[in-house]
Amino acid sequence: MSQNARRIHPHPRRGPASRMFKSLFPKASLAIFFSVLVLIFGLGTPVLAHHLMGFFPMEPSPASGLLSGLLHPALGPDHLLFLLALGIVGLGQELRFRWVLALLAVGLAGSLTGLALPNSLPWAEAWIGLSLLLEALVLLNRLPKLLLIPAFAFHGYVLSASVLGWEPTPVFFYLIGLLISQGLLLWVALKVVRNAWAQWGSSGKLRIVSGILAGIGTSLAWSSLVP
């Protein structure tokens, strides 16, 4: 090899190592993600009281409403899991933007329904668990993907319960925070999780993930219905 070639490629062995690290990173990150979720759910249902006011004593205000709306979906592992698992559902590239708009609109409609008609949906938490079970069946191609859109209305309904009795202004900012937070989580699902799954996923792992979703969903529904 000439001197010029050595100057141009001083470390020829770094290329394969770098590619190996990049190939392992999605695998590790996705495995850690699902492991953390399983651990969170394994700690018990008290963790599902995922409202900011439950951790910090704050008076309802525009600022606290916005902050609570931003953090509420991320603090709730059931909602977080439903949103992020959409990244491996297999939505078409041309339909992703429509899916995001449809889910946000349906979630907002569910929240408004919960605010206007509180306690009108019996066993609301159980429906959240069933939505995860439904998502597992969609992943296994047992049910159509379009069922995920109305299923998300249950999440919106449950997310409204924590601000019942608030003044209209803090509630408005809470809903704005919810839209922003859920929009960002959907972007993470359809970009980060989807790209990681494209490199790491397989039919066998899909069955494992679907089984985890189904198990968590069934457990949530059962614990909500049986004292």
Disulfide bonds with the S-S distance in Angstrom:
none
